[in-house]
């Protein structure tokens, strides 16, 4: 029986800031994108100060360091359809946020968008020095959840993280749209219209 449903943050609960920047840039430099992906491994593990991270982001995007927060992070609002799904799921399941992110930034985003109340637990990679799809990070998730692997569902927008979750033994779905998510949940016995279990 499923007891915990786990959501990724960027790309699921909100739009992914860098993915959206890349979409809006006519011809993003492939070398810069490659360099960015390498550096996310460092800062998502909490191994780089925020000031230095913003300097690199400025170099990659052309956005000034002082405007990184506003233009790259601050303008992306939560996906209201996902929040409605989470509200309904909270009647019967614990809801976790499980993200490759910098905790100082993510915690501030959760606070300013009033999102903390949607989650029973927030697990951020930079706090643990490990990130998805590393099995060690899934170990932390299972320990925090206090349930077995087969009592968890995990939702992420990146194929490598979904693959990692499934290989670890957690039923994991690739997030495509709110409608597809509702379908995936229903196929696994999760009915959003179900009233709170007594």
Backbone as CSV, one residue per row, in Angstrom:
resi,resn,N_x,N_y,N_z,CA_x,CA_y,CA_z,C_x,C_y,C_z
1,UNK,0.840,-1.198,0.000,0.000,0.000,0.000,0.884,1.261,0.000
2,UNK,0.567,2.193,-0.875,1.342,3.437,-0.957,1.022,4.328,0.241
3,UNK,2.070,4.855,0.864,1.904,5.736,2.020,2.533,7.116,1.810
4,UNK,3.543,7.176,0.924,4.267,8.432,0.708,4.376,8.700,-0.793
5,UNK,4.045,9.929,-1.197,4.190,10.336,-2.598,5.191,11.483,-2.647
6,UNK,6.177,11.323,-3.516,7.358,12.193,-3.520,7.433,12.968,-4.833
7,UNK,7.585,14.286,-4.730,7.656,15.163,-5.894,9.039,15.803,-6.021
8,UNK,9.516,15.884,-7.257,10.659,16.738,-7.582,10.170,18.189,-7.559
9,UNK,11.117,19.136,-7.474,10.739,20.554,-7.445,10.777,21.166,-8.854
10,UNK,11.980,21.484,-9.355,12.100,22.170,-10.648,11.693,21.238,-11.781
11,UNK,10.730,21.681,-12.572,10.239,20.867,-13.676,8.965,20.119,-13.350
12,UNK,8.580,20.132,-12.059,7.335,19.465,-11.643,6.471,20.463,-10.856
13,UNK,6.924,20.828,-9.658,6.161,21.778,-8.838,6.234,23.185,-9.427
14,UNK,7.378,23.529,-9.987,7.530,24.789,-10.735,8.250,24.479,-12.048
15,UNK,8.209,25.449,-12.959,8.985,25.321,-14.188,10.473,25.301,-13.839
16,UNK,11.263,24.618,-14.648,12.703,24.586,-14.426,13.320,25.893,-14.910
17,UNK,13.970,26.675,-14.025,14.527,27.974,-14.437,15.498,27.884,-15.611
18,UNK,16.455,26.963,-15.556,17.446,26.885,-16.637,16.841,26.334,-17.919
19,UNK,15.925,25.385,-17.806,15.275,24.838,-19.003,14.499,25.935,-19.711
20,UNK,13.844,26.793,-18.942,13.095,27.889,-19.546,14.006,28.934,-20.151
21,UNK,15.136,29.194,-19.489,16.098,30.127,-20.064,16.591,29.592,-21.414
22,UNK,16.906,28.287,-21.470,17.401,27.688,-22.713,16.357,27.788,-23.822
23,UNK,15.083,27.594,-23.474,14.010,27.673,-24.471,13.896,29.078,-25.046
24,UNK,14.094,30.075,-24.187,13.909,31.463,-24.612,15.141,32.027,-25.310
25,UNK,16.237,31.274,-25.257,17.465,31.709,-25.917,17.521,31.053,-27.294
26,UNK,17.604,31.869,-28.320,17.529,31.347,-29.691,18.556,30.258,-29.959
27,UNK,19.809,30.516,-29.591,20.868,29.545,-29.873,21.803,29.437,-28.669
28,UNK,21.359,28.726,-27.605,22.250,28.591,-26.446,23.537,27.869,-26.830
29,UNK,24.645,28.363,-26.330,25.954,27.800,-26.634,26.055,26.394,-26.044
30,UNK,26.225,25.367,-26.893,26.296,23.979,-26.394,27.402,23.772,-25.371
31,UNK,28.543,24.451,-25.578,29.653,24.306,-24.635,29.304,24.899,-23.272
32,UNK,28.588,26.024,-23.300,28.174,26.640,-22.039,27.170,25.742,-21.307
33,UNK,26.257,25.150,-22.063,25.279,24.250,-21.448,25.961,23.034,-20.837
34,UNK,26.985,22.524,-21.543,27.735,21.378,-21.036,28.455,21.766,-19.733
35,UNK,29.049,22.963,-19.739,29.735,23.450,-18.541,28.775,23.658,-17.385
36,UNK,27.586,24.158,-17.708,26.568,24.359,-16.680,26.189,23.034,-16.023
37,UNK,25.973,22.005,-16.831,25.566,20.701,-16.292,26.639,20.119,-15.372
38,UNK,27.903,20.332,-15.736,28.991,19.847,-14.873,28.983,20.572,-13.534
39,UNK,28.724,21.884,-13.585,28.758,22.668,-12.356,27.554,22.408,-11.455
40,UNK,26.416,22.020,-12.046,25.266,21.700,-11.191,25.592,20.539,-10.267
41,UNK,26.441,19.625,-10.722,26.853,18.516,-9.860,27.565,19.025,-8.612
42,UNK,28.268,20.135,-8.763,29.019,20.696,-7.642,28.095,21.448,-6.691
43,UNK,27.317,22.397,-7.238,26.516,23.193,-6.314,25.299,22.444,-5.780
44,UNK,24.773,21.470,-6.544,23.661,20.668,-6.006,24.107,19.787,-4.839
45,UNK,25.422,19.578,-4.725,25.953,18.810,-3.594,26.442,19.726,-2.473
46,UNK,26.183,21.020,-2.615,26.552,21.968,-1.567,28.028,22.266,-1.500
47,UNK,28.724,22.114,-2.630,30.183,22.255,-2.643,30.668,23.575,-3.235
48,UNK,29.742,24.545,-3.404,30.138,25.843,-3.945,29.336,26.945,-3.250
49,UNK,30.005,28.022,-2.820,29.277,29.142,-2.208,28.296,29.752,-3.216
50,UNK,27.208,30.299,-2.691,26.163,30.867,-3.564,26.700,32.011,-4.420
51,UNK,27.545,32.855,-3.857,28.092,33.979,-4.640,28.840,33.471,-5.869
52,UNK,29.636,32.435,-5.677,30.393,31.872,-6.794,29.449,31.203,-7.800
53,UNK,28.435,30.533,-7.295,27.434,29.912,-8.170,26.765,30.964,-9.042
54,UNK,26.386,32.103,-8.462,25.731,33.170,-9.226,26.669,33.769,-10.270
55,UNK,27.955,33.806,-9.964,28.930,34.288,-10.953,28.946,33.384,-12.182
56,UNK,28.950,32.075,-11.943,28.920,31.120,-13.064,27.606,31.226,-13.838
57,UNK,26.495,31.339,-13.119,25.202,31.464,-13.791,25.154,32.717,-14.652
58,UNK,25.756,33.785,-14.166,25.826,35.025,-14.948,26.633,34.808,-16.230
59,UNK,27.727,34.080,-16.103,28.574,33.796,-17.266,27.821,32.953,-18.293
60,UNK,27.054,31.961,-17.827,26.344,31.072,-18.739,25.161,31.753,-19.417
61,UNK,24.453,32.604,-18.668,23.186,33.142,-19.171,23.281,34.549,-19.744
62,UNK,24.323,35.283,-19.358,24.401,36.679,-19.774,23.584,37.597,-18.879
63,UNK,22.950,37.027,-17.864,22.205,37.822,-16.887,23.197,38.304,-15.832
64,UNK,23.115,39.565,-15.458,24.073,40.065,-14.474,23.882,39.335,-13.146
65,UNK,24.961,39.252,-12.392,24.935,38.537,-11.112,23.842,39.081,-10.203
66,UNK,23.669,40.419,-10.197,22.670,41.044,-9.329,21.237,40.731,-9.752
67,UNK,21.054,40.316,-11.009,19.703,40.038,-11.512,19.374,38.547,-11.574
68,UNK,20.355,37.699,-11.212,20.138,36.252,-11.304,18.910,35.826,-10.521
69,UNK,18.799,36.315,-9.293,17.675,35.881,-8.460,16.340,36.241,-9.116
70,UNK,16.204,37.497,-9.493,14.924,37.969,-10.042,14.602,37.302,-11.378
71,UNK,15.576,37.262,-12.288,15.294,36.817,-13.654,15.379,35.305,-13.846
72,UNK,16.135,34.619,-13.002,16.301,33.176,-13.209,15.462,32.357,-12.232
73,UNK,15.304,32.853,-11.021,14.582,32.068,-10.010,13.242,32.688,-9.608
74,UNK,13.240,33.978,-9.365,12.080,34.623,-8.766,10.838,34.659,-9.624
75,UNK,10.985,34.610,-10.934,9.819,34.820,-11.797,9.039,33.540,-12.104
76,UNK,9.570,32.381,-11.722,8.876,31.132,-12.053,7.959,30.720,-10.912
77,UNK,6.673,30.761,-11.200,5.657,30.517,-10.189,5.260,29.042,-10.148
78,UNK,4.696,28.608,-9.022,4.289,27.209,-8.890,3.239,26.806,-9.914
79,UNK,3.250,25.534,-10.264,2.261,24.952,-11.158,0.986,24.709,-10.343
80,UNK,-0.023,25.530,-10.572,-1.226,25.467,-9.744,-1.958,24.137,-9.877
81,UNK,-1.888,23.530,-11.056,-2.542,22.225,-11.233,-1.876,21.154,-10.375
82,UNK,-0.560,21.225,-10.271,0.160,20.271,-9.416,-0.170,20.522,-7.953
83,UNK,-0.261,21.782,-7.560,-0.603,22.082,-6.170,-1.995,21.563,-5.824
84,UNK,-2.930,21.641,-6.765,-4.276,21.109,-6.522,-4.230,19.592,-6.349
85,UNK,-3.404,18.934,-7.158,-3.231,17.481,-7.024,-2.658,17.150,-5.646
86,UNK,-1.637,17.903,-5.243,-1.005,17.664,-3.939,-2.013,17.856,-2.806
87,UNK,-2.828,18.910,-2.894,-3.841,19.155,-1.855,-4.740,17.934,-1.674
88,UNK,-5.162,17.362,-2.786,-6.050,16.196,-2.720,-5.307,14.965,-2.195
89,UNK,-4.060,14.800,-2.603,-3.280,13.653,-2.136,-3.016,13.719,-0.636
90,UNK,-2.892,14.918,-0.107,-2.567,15.081,1.311,-3.661,14.545,2.240
91,UNK,-4.861,14.313,1.691,-5.920,13.732,2.525,-5.522,12.348,3.042
92,UNK,-4.764,11.623,2.203,-4.505,10.209,2.517,-3.035,9.796,2.477
93,UNK,-2.152,10.696,2.054,-0.750,10.313,1.898,0.165,11.405,2.452
94,UNK,1.331,10.994,2.918,2.376,11.964,3.218,2.982,12.425,1.896
95,UNK,3.287,13.713,1.807,3.847,14.283,0.578,5.240,14.828,0.878
96,UNK,6.225,14.340,0.125,7.613,14.772,0.292,8.063,15.557,-0.943
97,UNK,8.970,16.492,-0.719,9.689,17.164,-1.809,11.112,16.624,-1.786
98,UNK,11.609,16.202,-2.956,12.902,15.501,-3.045,13.636,16.083,-4.244
99,UNK,14.605,16.972,-3.970,15.121,17.817,-5.045,16.643,17.894,-5.095
100,UNK,17.170,17.899,-6.329,18.558,18.284,-6.574,18.581,19.805,-6.662
101,UNK,19.023,20.446,-5.602,18.944,21.906,-5.563,19.871,22.418,-4.472
102,UNK,20.030,23.726,-4.426,20.769,24.378,-3.344,19.747,24.744,-2.270
103,UNK,19.910,24.193,-1.081,18.864,24.320,-0.061,18.592,25.778,0.322
104,UNK,19.621,26.607,0.371,19.432,28.009,0.743,18.491,28.706,-0.237
105,UNK,18.633,28.388,-1.518,17.773,28.980,-2.544,16.386,28.348,-2.496
106,UNK,16.339,27.019,-2.439,15.050,26.337,-2.471,14.192,26.701,-1.262
107,UNK,14.778,26.731,-0.082,13.997,27.060,1.106,13.394,28.460,1.010
108,UNK,14.165,29.386,0.421,13.642,30.751,0.240,12.502,30.761,-0.777
109,UNK,12.652,29.997,-1.867,11.590,29.912,-2.876,10.320,29.305,-2.291
110,UNK,10.477,28.277,-1.474,9.313,27.654,-0.835,8.610,28.653,0.081
111,UNK,9.410,29.452,0.783,8.837,30.423,1.721,8.100,31.543,0.990
112,UNK,8.727,32.134,-0.026,8.095,33.288,-0.679,6.881,32.884,-1.518
113,UNK,6.834,31.616,-1.928,5.674,31.137,-2.691,4.670,30.377,-1.827
114,UNK,4.892,30.396,-0.506,3.991,29.752,0.452,3.780,28.269,0.116
115,UNK,4.874,27.568,-0.143,4.792,26.168,-0.556,5.131,25.174,0.553
116,UNK,5.770,25.631,1.607,6.206,24.710,2.661,5.039,23.895,3.205
117,UNK,3.868,24.500,3.283,2.692,23.834,3.872,2.197,22.648,3.052
118,UNK,2.663,22.517,1.825,2.215,21.410,0.981,2.991,20.115,1.243
119,UNK,4.102,20.210,1.972,5.001,19.059,2.101,5.240,18.681,3.555
120,UNK,5.196,17.375,3.806,5.492,16.869,5.137,6.998,16.837,5.403
121,UNK,7.769,16.751,4.344,9.231,16.700,4.473,9.851,17.269,3.201
122,UNK,10.921,18.043,3.362,11.662,18.592,2.225,13.093,18.063,2.314
123,UNK,13.524,17.339,1.273,14.858,16.727,1.248,15.608,17.325,0.054
124,UNK,16.708,18.035,0.353,17.431,18.777,-0.682,18.866,18.264,-0.771
125,UNK,19.310,18.007,-1.974,20.604,17.360,-2.210,21.779,18.074,-1.545
126,UNK,21.795,19.416,-1.588,22.964,20.137,-1.076,23.153,19.954,0.428
127,UNK,22.095,19.552,1.127,22.206,19.314,2.572,22.910,17.997,2.890
128,UNK,23.013,17.117,1.879,23.541,15.771,2.123,24.770,15.441,1.285
129,UNK,25.151,16.331,0.358,26.338,16.088,-0.461,26.173,14.965,-1.462
130,UNK,24.925,14.673,-1.810,24.637,13.603,-2.770,23.344,13.976,-3.481
131,UNK,23.160,13.498,-4.726,21.989,13.903,-5.495,21.420,12.736,-6.300
132,UNK,20.178,12.907,-6.747,19.568,11.926,-7.653,20.403,11.845,-8.929
133,UNK,20.565,10.675,-9.517,19.938,9.397,-9.174,20.802,8.477,-8.303
134,UNK,21.732,9.025,-7.541,22.588,8.206,-6.677,21.734,7.418,-5.674
135,UNK,21.911,6.101,-5.597,21.141,5.296,-4.635,21.278,5.789,-3.194
136,UNK,22.413,6.412,-2.869,22.603,6.905,-1.503,21.579,7.988,-1.157
137,UNK,21.178,8.778,-2.170,20.178,9.810,-1.921,18.800,9.173,-1.741
138,UNK,18.527,8.111,-2.497,17.272,7.385,-2.300,17.256,6.687,-0.934
139,UNK,18.425,6.257,-0.451,18.507,5.702,0.908,18.003,6.718,1.933
140,UNK,18.425,7.971,1.751,18.020,9.041,2.675,16.510,9.245,2.606
141,UNK,15.967,9.225,1.393,14.519,9.379,1.215,13.757,8.295,1.976
142,UNK,14.155,7.050,1.788,13.454,5.937,2.437,13.557,6.036,3.964
143,UNK,14.736,6.400,4.449,14.932,6.542,5.901,14.036,7.641,6.461
144,UNK,13.977,8.781,5.761,13.138,9.899,6.213,11.660,9.545,6.145
145,UNK,11.286,8.775,5.126,9.877,8.405,4.957,9.428,7.419,6.029
146,UNK,10.354,6.584,6.498,10.021,5.611,7.527,9.105,4.500,7.043
147,UNK,9.146,4.258,5.730,8.340,3.181,5.135,9.237,2.372,4.201
148,UNK,8.714,1.281,3.676,9.496,0.473,2.739,9.434,1.079,1.332
149,UNK,10.356,0.644,0.478,10.437,1.178,-0.880,9.125,1.032,-1.635
150,UNK,8.454,-0.104,-1.442,7.238,-0.363,-2.217,6.024,0.399,-1.685
151,UNK,6.241,1.245,-0.675,5.161,2.089,-0.157,5.336,3.545,-0.581
152,UNK,6.239,3.764,-1.547,6.554,5.116,-2.027,6.308,5.206,-3.532
153,UNK,5.791,6.349,-3.979,5.746,6.713,-5.404,6.562,7.991,-5.559
154,UNK,7.368,8.036,-6.609,8.262,9.170,-6.866,7.987,9.738,-8.257
155,UNK,7.905,11.073,-8.355,7.588,11.757,-9.612,8.703,12.753,-9.929
156,UNK,9.280,12.652,-11.133,10.380,13.530,-11.545,10.258,13.796,-13.038
157,UNK,10.830,14.918,-13.482,10.745,15.262,-14.909,11.972,14.811,-15.704
158,UNK,12.969,14.243,-15.031,14.178,13.805,-15.739,14.234,12.286,-15.814
159,UNK,14.453,11.782,-17.033,14.439,10.338,-17.264,15.474,9.607,-16.420
160,UNK,16.667,10.219,-16.253,17.711,9.523,-15.495,17.336,9.361,-14.019
161,UNK,16.583,10.331,-13.476,16.153,10.218,-12.079,15.040,9.191,-11.918
162,UNK,14.128,9.148,-12.885,13.051,8.155,-12.860,13.640,6.751,-13.004
163,UNK,14.593,6.609,-13.911,15.271,5.320,-14.094,15.968,4.906,-12.796
164,UNK,16.659,5.872,-12.173,17.347,5.588,-10.915,16.391,5.161,-9.826
165,UNK,15.240,5.831,-9.752,14.244,5.473,-8.748,13.697,4.068,-8.958
166,UNK,13.364,3.758,-10.206,12.838,2.425,-10.507,13.874,1.335,-10.245
167,UNK,15.123,1.596,-10.611,16.182,0.614,-10.369,16.432,0.422,-8.877
168,UNK,16.197,1.474,-8.115,16.371,1.387,-6.662,15.260,0.568,-6.014
169,UNK,14.108,0.517,-6.688,12.993,-0.250,-6.143,11.794,0.586,-5.741
170,UNK,11.832,1.877,-6.086,10.700,2.772,-5.830,9.948,2.971,-7.143
171,UNK,8.626,2.814,-7.116,7.836,3.051,-8.325,7.944,4.522,-8.694
172,UNK,8.473,4.797,-9.881,8.786,6.167,-10.270,8.159,6.503,-11.621
173,UNK,7.585,7.715,-11.714,6.913,8.169,-12.930,7.654,9.359,-13.521
174,UNK,7.698,9.403,-14.842,8.209,10.584,-15.533,7.092,11.610,-15.629
175,UNK,7.332,12.796,-15.091,6.330,13.856,-15.163,6.320,14.470,-16.556
176,UNK,5.130,14.487,-17.166,4.937,15.083,-18.488,3.927,16.228,-18.401
177,UNK,2.838,15.986,-17.690,1.776,16.985,-17.540,0.927,16.590,-16.335
178,UNK,0.152,17.536,-15.795,-0.742,17.178,-14.695,-1.733,16.079,-15.082
179,UNK,-2.227,16.134,-16.309,-3.198,15.144,-16.768,-2.584,13.742,-16.814
180,UNK,-1.356,13.648,-17.325,-0.683,12.352,-17.371,-0.374,11.843,-15.972
181,UNK,-0.032,12.755,-15.078,0.251,12.359,-13.694,-1.001,11.762,-13.031
182,UNK,-2.139,12.414,-13.226,-3.394,11.892,-12.667,-3.655,10.483,-13.198
183,UNK,-3.404,10.290,-14.491,-3.594,8.971,-15.100,-2.632,7.943,-14.496
184,UNK,-1.352,8.322,-14.361,-0.352,7.414,-13.786,-0.719,7.027,-12.356
185,UNK,-1.167,8.007,-11.587,-1.553,7.724,-10.209,-2.759,6.787,-10.159
186,UNK,-3.750,7.063,-11.009,-4.955,6.235,-11.024,-4.639,4.792,-11.385
187,UNK,-3.704,4.610,-12.323,-3.314,3.254,-12.735,-2.624,2.492,-11.602
188,UNK,-2.204,3.237,-10.576,-1.559,2.609,-9.421,-2.409,2.725,-8.159
189,UNK,-3.716,2.874,-8.385,-4.658,2.830,-7.263,-4.777,4.100,-6.456
190,UNK,-4.238,5.220,-6.981,-4.307,6.491,-6.258,-5.420,7.339,-6.876
191,UNK,-6.525,7.436,-6.165,-7.699,8.152,-6.660,-7.790,9.515,-5.983
192,UNK,-7.719,10.587,-6.759,-7.719,11.936,-6.181,-9.054,12.322,-5.578
193,UNK,-10.126,11.656,-5.960,-11.447,12.002,-5.430,-11.779,11.269,-4.137
194,UNK,-10.884,10.368,-3.742,-11.121,9.572,-2.523,-11.124,10.473,-1.297
195,UNK,-12.113,10.307,-0.447,-12.183,11.095,0.778,-11.148,10.581,1.788
196,UNK,-10.895,11.387,2.797,-9.892,11.037,3.808,-10.239,9.716,4.475
197,UNK,-9.216,8.848,4.537,-9.420,7.546,5.186,-9.588,7.740,6.678
198,UNK,-10.502,6.974,7.254,-10.753,7.095,8.692,-9.715,6.304,9.479
